[in-house]
């Protein structure tokens, strides 16, 4: 298995293959902030990831749902299934908070790497999750396709669009 390493220095971003795979079992608490990031890492990594105890929060579901629209194969079905499974508790149109005793759910998916990302067929709906919008903007900024990230009026970041053929930067839009 080949991973990717990133070297960041002023004015450049370069990736290259890692010499050995990074295989580390990690026990992550049912924390929403961490869950968003682990979903993105698992969906864009190479190989099988098993995430246990993912918080059943609306904003974490928004991240999974958006990722399901841009990843191929098994990962797409796994993310879509996890995001659309009925919730254990309702919280209206709000995000949920981290519970003292989280009732997380498990997810197993196989990522094909960042190079395997597909252009979405429609705008990605970040719902009311500003975290989803910000993290996906970072992930998709270097993608070779245009993506529109949208959200509800409750989403603090509104709507964002980027086109690599233009500036390649994410900018607010009223569209």
N, C-alpha and C positions, 0 to 999 in steps of 0.2 A: 504494500500500500504506500502511496506517495502523498505526503501532505504538502502544504504550502507555507513558506515563511515570507514575511514581509520585512523589507528594509526601508525605513523612512528617513530621508534627509531633506534638507531644504530644497524645494523645487522639483522633487522627483518622488515617484512611487514605483518601486520595482518588486516583483514577486519572483520567487524561484523555488525549485523543488527542495524539499527537506530530505536529508539523507536517510532518515529512519522514521517510521511511523510513531506518532504519539498515542500510546495506548495507556490510558490511566482511568481506572474506575473512580468516579467522583460521586459522593453523596451530597446532593444539593438540597438545602431546605426548601420548603414550599413557599418561596418568596417570589412575588410577581416580577420584580426588577430582574432577578437572575433568570427567571423562567423565559422571559422574552429573548434574552441573549442566548440561552442554551437552545431554544428552538431554532434560532437563526444559525447558530454554529452546527447543529445537527443536520439541518436541512441543506446547508451549503458545504458540508464536509464530505469527505470520501468515506464510504463504508456505513456500517450499521451503528446506530446510536439508540440507546435505551434510556428514556427519561422517565423517572419514577416520581410520582407525587407532584406533578405539575398543578399549580393552583387553578381552580375552576373559575377563574375571573374573566369577565367580559373582555377586558383589554388583552389578556393573554390569548383568549380565543380569537381576537381580531388579528393578532400577529400570526397565529397558526393558519387562519383562513386566508390571509394575504399570501403567505408563503406557499400555500397549496396551489395558488394560481400561477406561480412562477417556477416551481420545481417539477421535474419529470417523474414518471413511473410510479413506483411503490410509495415514494415519499408523498406524492400528491394525494393519493388515496388515504394514506395514514393521517396526514395533517387535516384533510377535509373531514374525515370521519371523527377525529378527536374534537375538532372545532364545532361540529354540528351535533354532537351527542347531547341529549337533554341535560340541563344543569341540575345539580343537586339542590340548589336554592335559587330563588329568583331575587334579583336586585334592581328591577326596573331598567332604566336606561343608563344607570350609573355604573362606574367601575366598582369592583369590590375591593375591600381592604384585605391586607394579610390577616388571616385568622390565627388565633393562638394555637388552635388545633386544626391545621389545614386538612381539607378533604380532597387532596390532590388525586389526579388520575395518571395512569401510565401511558406512555407512547413509545412505540418502536418504529423507527424509520430508517431507510437506507438512502443516504445522500449521494449525489453524483458529482459533487464539487461545484464551485462557482461557475465554471465554464459550462455546466449543464443547465444553467438558468434559461428559462423560456420567456419570451415576451408575453405579458398578460393579454387576454382578449378584451379586457375592459379595465377601467380604473380600479385600483386596489382600494377597497373600502376599509379604512382604518377605524371605522366606527367613531367612538369618542376617545380613542386612545392616542394621545400625543406621543407617548413612548413608542408605540408601533410606528407612527409616521416618522419620527426622528431616526429610529434605528434602521428602518427600511430605506429611508433617503440615503443614509450612509452606505448601506449594502448595494443599492442600485445605482449610485452615482457613477460607477465605472462600467455599468452594463452597456452592451452595444445596442441597446434599444431604448426607445422612449417609454416612460412609465408615468402615469398620473396617480398620485396618492390623494384620496379624498376622505372626508370624515363628516360627522354630524356637526351641527352648529355648536355642540358642546365641546368639540375637539379644539383644544387651545391653539393648534397650529394651522387650522383651516384646511386649505387645499394647496398641494404643491405639484409642480410639473418640472420635468427636465428632459432635455433632448441632447444626447451626446454629440449630435451633428452641429449644434450651436455651441454654447459656452460649456456644456457639460456640467453646469452647476445647477443646483436646485433653487428655484425661485418661487415665491408666492404667486398665485394666479387667482383671478376672480372667476375663471371659467368653471 
